[in-house]
Amino acid sequence: MTLFRLFDIDVRVHWSFLLILAWGAFIYGAGPAGPLMGAIYGILIILLLFLCVTLHEFGHALVAQHFGINVPHITLLPIGGVASLERMPDQPLHEFLIAIAGPLVNFVIALLVFPLLLLTGNLPTLTLSNAATILSGSQTPTVTTLLLFLFYANLALGIFNLLPAFPMDGGRVLRAVLAFGISYVDATRIAVFVGRIMAVLFALWGIINRDIFFLLIAFFVYVGGGSEQEAVESKAVLRNLKAREALTESAVNLYTSERVDRAVDLIMNSYQTDYPVLDLAGRFTGVLTRARLIYALKEIGSDARIVEVMVPADDVPTCSASQDLSEVWEIMIRGGGRVVAVMEGHKFLGLLTIDDITEVFQVYGAKLAGDHRTPPTTGTSGSSARQQSEGLDV
């Protein structure tokens, strides 16, 4: 569900967020304020906490936008927030600044709350036991305890997110720092290794203290880090291949004058599932995708003309033959489709699909493994559709 839109970014909340509100009402309702006032205070505490989480995510998002990276939405979950970046930055410095911006927002909030605490005459005692008491919900609801909660909560959010548990903020900071001196792939491998050590520590803490929150974070860090490492390594392979190398010479073209039953005959007798459509002059006019073909068969019939159901050329993303496949993959992801037309000026060279790129990657990756070589890498970043966009902040 979308709550609001700010700076061209949708702020969404997952339905399970209601569970954390209920949890807050239950915990604080059992405190000294009584069931009703305690529950109201607990809900207020959770809402303010997630306001801070939202500001944290906007810290990441606005810095990312400054570097030209689109951020479609921010999603709030019971265990934190996720800012969805369409791609990771191209330079380690940019990733460092984007990653550290979120925790810095929390430290700024704590700094702004501090003078208000001075006015109340209640200076916070910076000890773990005092922070645990304030955050546990065992205090009577007052303005002072609310300010103390905000102070300690933001300090905790900032510090915890800076732990080197990739792909959390601290892990991304670690990878960015390492990437100044070594390849991006190697930096990712080290960051993932450190992150998995942290995941084990989180899990042990969660087991010892019976804290499901730390168990969930441990699972996210362990799985998320491995997925992003695989994606970064995959992109390192694709970066060494050009679009022209993935074109299938035996690919069949369709023509605007033909009917859908022609594509049915082809798809039943070959592995090709997406067909470029040309006019009688040989100009590229669109693509008949598998999804459009199925739609035509269900809704219109096999006598439908291909030109009536194809994806028009203007709606098909394009690339040049000299672009590397990692860039082509990102074009597909940004466009939300599975095909890209390879062009040389106005000349159509062929169609690339996700299946083509996957097949080339598998073959080339197997060749590298057989040669016992590692693909050359650079200091630039990249990953798959979801991994490049998301890192959980808690």
Beta strands, then each sheet from edge to edge (+ up, - down):
strand 1: 2-6
strand 2: 9-13
strand 3: 73-77
strand 4: 80-84
strand 5: 254-255
strand 6: 275-278
strand 7: 284-288
strand 8: 311-312
strand 9: 318-320
strand 10: 339-344
strand 11: 347-353
strand 12: 392-393
sheet 1: 1+ 2- 3- 4+ 12-
sheet 2: 5+ 6+ 7- 8+
sheet 3: 9+ 10+ 11-
end
